Amino acid sequence: MIRVGFSHLDYNVSDLKKAVGFYDPLMEFLGFSKEVERREWALYGNGRMKLCLV
């Protein structure tokens, strides 16, 4: 059996600062932690999958 999946998602946002304020508690609730935050992007991960806000 072949399993198909994905390892990361990039999510484009218009205001990164507001998006991080919204996603920080949501991602923590979902079991993700913020791995990196830069001026242009923020990366969350849970060991199996990553979400990058750009």
C-alpha positions as CSV (number, residue, x, y, z in Angstrom):
1,M,0.0,0.0,0.0
2,I,1.3,3.4,-0.9
3,R,0.7,6.3,1.5
4,V,0.6,9.8,0.2
5,G,1.1,12.8,2.5
6,F,2.8,16.1,2.9
7,S,5.5,17.4,5.2
8,H,4.8,21.1,5.2
9,L,2.4,23.9,4.2
10,D,3.2,27.5,3.4
11,Y,0.4,29.9,4.2
12,N,0.5,33.4,2.8
13,V,-0.8,36.1,5.1
14,S,-1.2,39.8,4.6
15,D,-0.1,40.8,8.1
16,L,2.4,38.5,9.7
17,K,2.3,40.1,13.1
18,K,-1.5,39.7,13.4
19,A,-1.3,36.2,12.0
20,V,1.3,35.1,14.5
21,G,-0.9,36.5,17.3
22,F,-3.7,34.4,16.1
23,Y,-1.8,31.2,15.2
24,D,0.5,31.0,18.3
25,P,-2.3,29.8,20.7
26,L,-4.1,27.8,18.0
27,M,-0.9,25.9,17.0
28,E,0.0,25.3,20.6
29,F,-3.5,23.8,21.1
30,L,-2.9,21.6,18.0
31,G,0.4,20.3,19.4
32,F,2.7,22.5,17.3
33,S,5.4,24.8,18.7
34,K,7.0,27.8,17.0
35,E,10.4,26.8,15.8
36,V,11.6,30.0,14.1
37,E,10.2,33.5,13.7
38,R,11.8,36.0,11.4
39,R,10.6,39.4,10.1
40,E,9.3,37.8,6.9
41,W,8.0,34.4,8.2
42,A,7.2,32.2,11.1
43,L,7.6,28.4,11.2
44,Y,5.6,26.0,13.4
45,G,6.3,22.3,13.7
46,N,5.1,19.2,15.6
47,G,7.9,16.7,14.7
48,R,6.0,15.3,11.7
49,M,4.7,18.4,9.9
50,K,5.5,22.1,9.5
51,L,3.4,25.2,8.8
52,C,5.1,28.3,7.6
53,L,3.4,31.7,7.7
54,V,4.8,33.9,5.0
